[in-house]
Structures are given as structure tokens and as C-alpha cells.
């Protein structure tokens, strides 16, 4: 779908002079998404949009402060790590569900045992498959037993594992929760047109101690509007207060409107080219570290970033996002240097370069073509193979391609354990299988000691860069456009926390 506003349409909308004050006037935040939220039963939802709405409706045991990385008590008034496989939580006595019932330990135990069961079939297994069982050990105390030491448990508990009301869920089940949800979050759902329109109102009995805070805006209305031009038109004339994923061209056009504010936000997602050193049984040029380093030097990452990505995105030097815990930029760096790239290729026995193939998935065509052109400048002739993600992933995992251009969002988790480890810890995506790197990542992935984890991750990230197993490219940028009277920013994890919004 073409997102760029036509000159004629833009000119007409720019001429319209009405103020965008409708939302502020009646204390209602009007939001639009291009994709629909499919269910309000968050454990059955797969879309980012649906999970954003879930954070209005539901609360979790703890919340993560995205600015400091600190995990703060929420439904739980306190928590502690009992041992490597046990977490303990004290539940607040004053948390209410939207139907007026008080949240208890029984609700917590019921929720975690339900959603972690095989029969339940949670859509994102990574969020729950580490849970062995939840146990009530007192009127206000619950213990969460893990199948294995899992340091990402706190990340999952902070935002991804909301507590459901036991009695209500047993009564209505997934289908009832999908359209008439009851949670303990800062907003309650008061009207719904499934997949099209959701109306939330501030929950007046929301507990005061929540790290989310009491919402400043009374009402939030979220609509699904697939056509971006429709979104922009409503934003300009005051029917909407906030939209996201605005294309760079449209962002530039919208900045001309005095009643709007356009923001570029750097997000956790990062792009890279994976290299397969063992391709063709280790007989391809990629088996030589000098060739891999040459490819790194040949890609003009700053130039491509400036031309095609822009915004708040940044060039990366490591196999992770600098926003993630455990990442470090103190690694071997490969500046754009064609002379050095050619010298390394010649030293490795390829003075005239070689021919290769690069699989491309979930990446803009112009970015892939720019990378191929850069490599071609040093004699590496690249054939681009564009595929959908599923077949591309299969081809990569089966070792059928030497280069794979893709990107990774780490499930919105700011931790190297769900980033670098996905590709270098001996998984199906790891075609390197480096015997020094795998133990480092596995040790970090299973330690509950943050200092140990940080040290191990940084060691692994440095080795990956030194041995040039990937070509790190850049982080991503998401543009948002909003009513200039709205004080609100998207999180780096791509979660829009509308409960933090307020009017200026």
C-alpha cells in the first residue's frame, strides 16, 4: 500500500485550517492503528496492537522502568529471588478488578498455572514455557517455580504476564475475555466493535501504588484505520490525536502542519547480514575471516542509514542493540573503507572478488540493493533473493544460503538473551556454532546474577565482532505524529503506553 500523501491531497489538507483540539476538549485521546487487535484475551493475542491495548486493561506483578531498567513492584508489593529456580511475591491487599472484586493470591496462582499449561496454548510460548508452577504459600504470598534458571523471568513478568480474575475467567473463558475483558489495569473497556473500535475509560478504583500511575486522560478511543491517508486526514482535521509508523516521506510532509508534532523514536529492532562461514562445507570464501572482515568494511552503513532509514536510528557495531542489557559497543569496528576491503580480499586470495547470493526478508528493497551495490564495488557480485520470512528462515536454517539480510526485534525485550543468543548460542539459527561463544551465552542465559550475565554477554559480543560473523547494520526508527497539545512518546520496545499520556 502506497503511504506517501499525494501532492494534491496534501495541498488540500494543508489548506484546511481547523484546530486539532477535539481530543483535549473532551479529555479523550483518539488513536488509530493500521492493523487490528484481534482479541482482548492477551495470552491469545499475537499482534503488537492487541498487546498495547492489553497494558491498558491488565496489570502484572511487576513493571519495568524503561528509563532505568529497574523492576518495580506493581500488583506485588515486593518480590525476591529465593534461589535460581524460585521467585516469591507479596500481593497487595488493595488491588481491584474492574468488576469490583479484590485481586488475591488465588487469582495469581490460577493465572500462571493456566496460561503455562500445554492445554491452554498460549500464543507466545516464550513468555510462559519457563514456568513450572505457581504455589500459594500464604494468604498474601505466592511462589513461582521455574523449570530451569531463567533470568528473563522478570522481563516476562513485567508487562507480558497479566493477572486474570479466576472466578470471571472460569465463567466466561477465552471467548468472553476476548470481547468483555476484566482486568486490574488503569483503564477498563466500556465499548467494543471487535477489530475496529475500542473505548477505554479510566478506572477510578485503580490502586494508587501502581508504578504506571493514575492516568491523566479520562478516555482513550482506539480505531483500526488501514488506510494511512485516512489516518493523516483525520489527524490534520482533529479527528485523531496520535498515529504511528509514519513513513519518512509522510513524516516530512506532516511536520509542515503547525498543529502537529512528529517524533522519530529509536527502537530495539536492529538489522544485520548473517554470514554462513561453513557454507558449502566450509569451502566458500566466507570461511576466511579476512573475507568476512572485508565485507564489513565494504558496506557504507552511515550512507545507507542516512538515505533510507533516518530518524533516530543509529549505526550498530555489535550483534545486538545498544539499548539492550548485556550489549557493548566496545568491539572491533569496521569503518567504511573500500581500499581496506579490497586489500583483505586480495590477501585472502580473491583479488577480483567472487559471486554470492544474499537472501532478503523483511527488509526494504532499496536497502538491500544499496548493500549489494556496496559489495559489488569491491568485486563481490551479489544476487538478491527476496523471500517471505517463513521460507527464508527455513532456507537459512538448512544452510542453503551464504548471506541472510534480516532484522530482529528481540520480542520487545531489552536484553541480549533474547537477541544475540537467538543467533549464536547453538540454536537452529546459529550456523556458526563457535565453541567459545556458545558456552559464554549459555552461561549468561541461565545465571540469575546480573553482573555475571553482563560480563559473559559482553565477552561473547566482542568475539562475534572480532571474528566478523555478521555485518551489523543499524537500529530502526519509528515515526509518530500527534496533536501538538499531546505530551506522549512511544517506548523503544514499540509499546505505546497510553496511560502515560497527558495534555500539555
C-alpha positions in Angstrom: 0.0 0.0 0.0 1.4 3.4 -1.0 1.7 5.6 2.1 3.0 8.8 0.6 0.4 11.5 0.6 -0.2 12.7 -3.0 0.7 16.4 -3.6 -2.9 17.2 -4.4 -4.3 15.6 -1.3 -1.6 17.1 0.9 -2.1 20.6 -0.6 -5.8 20.3 0.2 -5.3 19.1 3.7 -2.6 21.7 4.4 -5.0 24.4 3.4 -7.6 23.2 6.0 -7.2 25.5 9.0 -9.3 23.9 11.7 -7.7 23.3 15.1 -6.9 19.8 16.3 -8.3 20.3 19.8 -11.2 17.8 19.8 -9.4 15.2 22.0 -8.1 17.7 24.5 -11.5 19.5 24.7 -13.4 16.4 25.9 -10.4 14.7 27.6 -10.3 11.9 25.1 -7.2 10.5 23.4 -8.1 9.4 19.9 -5.7 6.9 18.4 -5.5 4.9 15.2 -3.7 1.7 14.3 -3.3 0.3 10.8 -3.6 -3.3 11.9 -6.4 -4.6 14.0 -6.2 -6.0 17.5 -7.8 -9.5 17.3 -8.7 -10.3 20.9 -8.6 -8.7 24.4 -7.5 -12.1 25.9 -3.9 -11.1 25.8 -2.5 -14.6 26.2 -4.2 -15.5 22.9 -3.1 -12.3 21.1 -0.3 -12.1 18.6 -0.4 -8.5 17.4 1.6 -5.7 18.9 -1.5 -3.6 18.7 -3.5 -6.0 20.8 -0.8 -6.3 23.4 -0.6 -2.5 23.6 -4.3 -2.4 24.5 -3.8 -5.2 27.0 -1.5 -2.9 29.0 -4.3 -0.5 29.5 -6.6 -3.3 30.7 -4.4 -5.5 32.8 -1.6 -5.3 35.4 1.3 -7.6 36.2 3.1 -8.5 39.3 5.9 -6.1 38.5 6.6 -3.3 36.0 9.9 -2.3 34.3 11.1 1.3 34.4 12.2 1.6 30.7 14.4 4.6 31.6 16.4 3.0 34.4 15.9 -0.7 33.7 14.7 -1.2 37.3 11.9 -3.7 38.0 9.3 -2.1 40.3 6.6 -3.7 42.4 3.1 -3.5 40.9 0.4 -6.0 41.9 3.1 -7.4 44.1 4.2 -5.1 46.8 7.6 -6.8 46.9 9.5 -9.7 45.4 12.6 -11.7 46.0 14.7 -14.3 44.3 14.6 -17.3 46.7 17.0 -19.4 44.6 17.9 -19.9 41.0 14.6 -21.5 40.2 12.2 -19.8 42.7 10.7 -16.3 42.9 8.5 -15.1 45.7 5.9 -12.3 45.6 3.9 -10.5 48.3 0.5 -9.5 46.8 -1.0 -6.1 47.6 -4.3 -6.3 49.6 -6.0 -3.3 47.8 -5.9 -4.2 44.1 -9.3 -4.3 42.5 -10.5 -5.8 39.3 -12.8 -3.8 37.0 -15.8 -5.8 38.2 -15.2 -4.7 41.8 -13.7 -7.9 43.1 -10.4 -7.8 45.1 -7.4 -9.4 43.5 -6.0 -12.3 45.6 -3.2 -14.8 45.6 -5.7 -17.3 44.2 -6.1 -15.2 41.1 -2.3 -15.1 40.6 -1.8 -18.8 41.1 -4.7 -19.6 38.8 -3.5 -17.4 36.0 0.1 -18.6 35.9 -0.8 -22.3 36.2 -3.5 -21.9 33.5 -1.5 -20.0 30.9 1.6 -22.1 31.3 -0.2 -25.4 30.7 0.1 -27.2 27.4 -3.7 -27.4 27.1 -4.1 -23.7 27.2 -1.9 -23.0 24.2 -0.6 -19.5 24.9 0.3 -17.8 21.6 3.7 -16.7 22.8 5.2 -19.8 24.4 8.4 -18.0 25.1 6.6 -15.9 27.7 5.3 -18.9 29.7 7.3 -22.0 28.8 9.8 -21.4 31.7 7.1 -21.7 34.4 6.8 -25.0 36.2 4.0 -24.0 38.6 2.7 -21.2 40.8 2.2 -22.1 44.5 0.2 -20.3 47.3 2.4 -20.3 50.4 0.3 -17.8 52.5 -2.7 -15.5 52.3 -0.7 -12.9 50.6 2.3 -14.8 49.3 2.9 -16.7 46.1 5.9 -18.6 44.9 6.7 -19.1 41.2 8.7 -22.2 40.5 10.8 -22.3 37.2 11.6 -25.3 35.2 15.2 -24.0 34.9 17.1 -20.9 36.0 15.6 -18.3 33.7 17.0 -14.7 34.2 14.5 -13.4 31.7 11.6 -14.3 34.1 11.4 -10.7 35.5 11.3 -9.3 31.9 8.4 -11.6 31.1 6.6 -10.8 34.4 6.9 -7.1 33.7 4.2 -6.4 31.2 3.8 -9.7 29.4 2.1 -11.9 32.1 -1.0 -10.0 33.4 -3.1 -11.5 36.3 -6.7 -12.6 35.4 -9.7 -12.8 37.8 -10.1 -16.5 38.4 -13.9 -16.6 39.0 -14.6 -14.4 36.0 -12.3 -16.3 33.6 -13.7 -19.7 34.7 -17.1 -18.3 33.9 -16.6 -16.7 30.5 -13.4 -18.4 29.2 -11.3 -17.1 26.3 -14.3 -16.1 24.1 -15.8 -14.0 26.9 -12.4 -12.4 27.8 -11.9 -11.6 24.1 -14.8 -9.1 24.0 -15.7 -8.4 27.6 -12.4 -8.4 29.4 -12.0 -7.8 33.1 -8.6 -6.8 34.4 -6.9 -4.7 37.1 -5.3 -2.1 34.8 -5.6 1.7 34.7 -8.4 1.6 32.1 -11.5 -0.5 31.7 -13.1 -1.4 28.4 -16.6 0.2 28.1 -17.4 -0.3 24.4 -16.1 -2.5 21.6 -16.6 -3.2 17.9 -14.3 -6.2 17.6 -11.3 -5.4 15.4 -12.5 -1.9 14.6 -13.1 0.3 17.7 -12.3 0.1 21.4 -13.3 2.7 24.0 -11.5 2.7 27.3 -12.3 4.8 30.4 -10.0 5.5 33.4 -10.6 3.0 36.2 -11.3 5.2 39.2 -10.5 2.4 41.7 -7.1 1.8 40.3 -4.6 1.2 43.1 -2.5 4.3 44.0 0.8 2.4 44.4 1.0 1.3 40.8 4.2 2.3 39.0 2.0 3.1 36.0 0.5 5.9 37.9 -3.0 7.3 37.7 -3.9 8.1 34.1 -4.2 11.8 33.4 -6.6 11.4 30.4 -10.1 10.2 31.1 -10.9 8.3 27.9 -8.9 6.5 25.2 -10.6 5.6 21.9 -8.6 3.3 19.5 -9.7 2.7 16.0 -8.5 0.5 13.2 -7.9 2.5 10.0 -5.9 0.5 7.5 -5.5 3.4 5.0 -2.7 5.7 6.1 -4.1 8.7 4.1 -7.3 8.4 6.1 -5.3 8.5 9.3 -3.4 11.6 8.2 -6.6 13.3 7.1 -8.2 12.7 10.5 -5.1 13.7 12.3 -4.9 17.0 10.5 -8.6 17.9 11.0 -8.6 16.9 14.6 -10.4 13.5 14.5 -7.3 11.8 15.7 -4.6 12.7 18.3 -1.9 10.1 17.6 -0.8 7.7 14.8 2.4 5.7 14.4 4.6 4.0 11.8 4.6 7.1 9.6 6.8 6.7 6.6 9.8 9.1 6.3 8.3 11.0 3.4 5.0 11.4 5.1 6.7 12.4 8.3 8.4 15.2 6.4 5.1 16.4 5.0 3.3 16.3 8.3 6.0 18.4 10.0 4.6 21.3 8.0 1.4 21.3 10.0 1.7 23.8 12.8 -0.9 21.8 14.9 1.1 18.6 14.7 4.2 17.1 16.3 6.3 14.4 14.5 8.7 12.4 16.5 11.4 9.8 15.5 12.0 7.1 18.1 14.8 4.7 18.0 13.5 1.2 18.8 15.1 -2.1 19.9 14.9 -3.7 16.4 18.2 -3.9 14.6 19.3 -5.0 11.1 22.2 -7.2 10.1 23.6 -9.5 7.5 24.2 -13.0 8.8 27.2 -14.8 7.3 27.5 -18.6 6.9 31.2 -19.5 7.4 30.5 -23.2 6.9 28.6 -22.7 3.6 29.5 -25.4 1.0 31.2 -27.5 3.7 33.5 -24.6 4.6 34.8 -24.3 1.0 33.2 -20.9 0.3 35.1 -17.6 0.7 33.1 -16.9 3.9 35.2 -19.5 5.7 38.1 -17.0 5.7 37.8 -14.3 8.4 39.6 -11.9 6.1 36.8 -12.1 3.6 34.2 -11.6 6.4 36.0 -8.5 7.6 36.3 -7.3 4.0 32.5 -7.5 3.6 32.1 -5.5 6.8 34.4 -2.7 5.5 32.7 -2.6 2.1 29.2 -1.7 3.4 28.6 2.1 3.7 26.3 1.8 6.8 26.2 5.5 7.6 25.4 6.4 4.0 22.6 3.8 3.6 21.2 4.8 7.1 21.0 8.4 6.1 19.5 7.8 2.7 16.9 5.1 3.6 16.3 4.8 7.4 16.9 8.2 9.0 15.1 9.5 12.1 16.6 8.4 15.5 18.1 5.1 14.1 21.8 4.6 14.7 24.6 2.6 13.1 25.4 -0.6 15.1 28.8 -2.2 15.5 27.8 -5.2 17.6 25.4 -8.2 17.2 22.8 -6.5 19.5 21.1 -3.2 20.1 22.9 -0.8 22.3 19.6 -0.4 24.2 19.8 -4.0 25.4 21.2 -5.1 28.7 24.5 -7.0 28.0 25.3 -5.2 24.8 28.5 -3.3 24.3 29.9 -1.0 21.6 33.5 -1.7 22.7 34.0 -4.2 19.9 36.1 -4.5 16.7 34.7 -1.8 14.4 34.8 -1.9 10.6 34.6 1.5 9.1 33.5 2.0 5.5 36.8 1.6 3.7 36.8 0.2 0.1 40.6 0.1 -0.1 40.9 -1.9 3.0 38.1 -4.3 1.9 39.9 -4.9 -1.5 43.2 -5.4 0.3 41.7 -8.0 2.6 40.0 -9.8 -0.3 43.3 -9.9 -2.2 45.2 -11.2 0.9 42.6 -14.0 1.2 43.1 -15.0 -2.5 40.1 -13.1 -4.1 41.7 -10.1 -5.8 38.9 -10.0 -8.3 36.2 -10.8 -5.8 33.6 -13.6 -6.1 29.9 -14.2 -6.7 27.5 -15.0 -4.0 23.8 -14.9 -3.0 22.0 -12.9 -0.3 18.6 -13.9 1.0 16.5 -10.9 1.9 13.4 -10.9 4.2 11.5 -8.2 6.0 13.9 -5.5 4.6 13.2 -2.6 2.2 14.3 -3.4 -1.3 16.3 -0.2 -1.7 18.4 -1.0 1.4 19.2 -4.5 0.1 20.1 -3.1 -3.3 22.4 -0.5 -1.7 24.2 -3.2 0.3 24.6 -5.3 -2.8 25.9 -2.3 -4.7 28.5 -1.6 -2.0 29.7 -5.2 -2.1 29.8 -5.0 -5.9 32.2 -2.1 -5.6 34.9 -4.4 -4.2 34.2 -7.2 -6.7 31.7 -9.2 -4.7 28.8 -9.8 -7.1 25.6 -10.4 -5.1 22.4 -11.9 -6.4 19.5 -10.8 -4.2 16.9 -13.4 -3.4 13.7 -11.8 -1.9 11.5 -14.2 0.1 8.8 -14.2 2.8 10.1 -14.7 6.3 9.0 -18.3 6.8 10.7 -19.8 3.7 13.7 -17.5 4.1 14.1 -18.8 7.7 13.9 -22.4 6.6 16.5 -21.8 3.8 18.8 -20.2 6.3 18.4 -22.9 9.0 19.0 -25.6 6.4 22.3 -23.9 5.4 21.3 -23.4 1.8 22.4 -19.7 1.6 25.6 -17.9 2.4 24.2 -14.5 3.3 20.9 -13.5 5.0 19.8 -9.9 5.3 17.2 -9.5 8.1 16.3 -7.8 11.3 15.4 -8.8 14.9 13.2 -7.1 17.5 14.0 -9.4 20.5 10.3 -9.7 21.3 10.5 -6.1 22.5 12.8 -7.2 25.4 15.8 -5.1 26.1 18.1 -8.0 26.9 20.8 -9.7 24.8 19.5 -13.0 26.0 16.6 -12.6 23.5 18.8 -11.1 20.9 22.4 -12.3 20.4 21.6 -15.7 22.0 19.0 -16.3 19.4 21.7 -16.5 16.7 24.9 -17.6 18.4 24.0 -19.9 21.3 23.8 -23.1 19.4 20.2 -22.6 18.3 18.7 -23.6 14.9 19.5 -20.0 13.7 23.2 -20.4 14.7 25.1 -21.6 11.7 28.4 -20.5 13.2 28.5 -22.9 16.2 31.5 -21.2 17.7 32.8 -23.4 20.6 34.0 -20.4 22.6 30.9 -18.2 22.1 28.2 -20.8 22.8 29.3 -21.5 26.4 29.5 -17.8 27.2 26.0 -17.2 26.0 24.5 -20.3 27.7 26.1 -19.4 31.0 24.7 -15.9 30.8 21.3 -17.2 29.7 21.0 -19.4 32.8 22.5 -17.2 35.5 20.3 -15.1 37.9 23.3 -12.9 38.7 23.1 -9.7 36.5 26.8 -8.9 36.9 27.8 -12.4 35.7 25.3 -12.1 32.8 26.7 -8.8 31.7 30.3 -10.0 31.7 29.5 -13.1 29.7 27.4 -11.4 27.2 30.0 -8.7 26.6 32.7 -11.3 26.1 30.5 -13.1 23.5 29.6 -9.9 21.6 33.2 -8.9 21.4 34.2 -12.4 19.9 31.4 -12.2 17.4 32.6 -8.8 16.2 36.3 -9.8 16.2 35.5 -12.9 14.1 33.1 -10.9 11.8 30.3 -13.5 11.9 27.8 -10.8 10.9 27.7 -7.4 9.2 25.9 -5.2 11.9 23.9 -2.5 10.2 21.7 -0.2 12.1 18.8 0.1 14.6 15.4 1.1 13.4 13.3 4.3 13.7 9.6 4.6 14.2 7.9 7.9 13.4 4.8 9.1 15.2 2.6 12.0 14.5 0.4 13.6 17.1 -1.7 16.6 18.2 0.9 19.2 19.4 -1.0 19.5 22.6 -0.4 15.9 23.5 2.6 15.0 25.8 3.4 11.4 24.9 6.2 9.3 23.4 6.4 5.7 22.1 8.7 3.3 24.0 11.8 1.8 22.4 10.2 -1.6 22.8 7.4 -0.4 20.4 4.8 -0.4 23.2 2.6 2.7 23.3 1.8 3.2 27.0 -1.2 5.4 26.6 -1.7 5.5 30.3 1.3 7.8 30.5 -0.2 10.3 28.1 -1.3 13.8 29.2 -2.3 17.1 27.7 0.1 19.9 27.7 
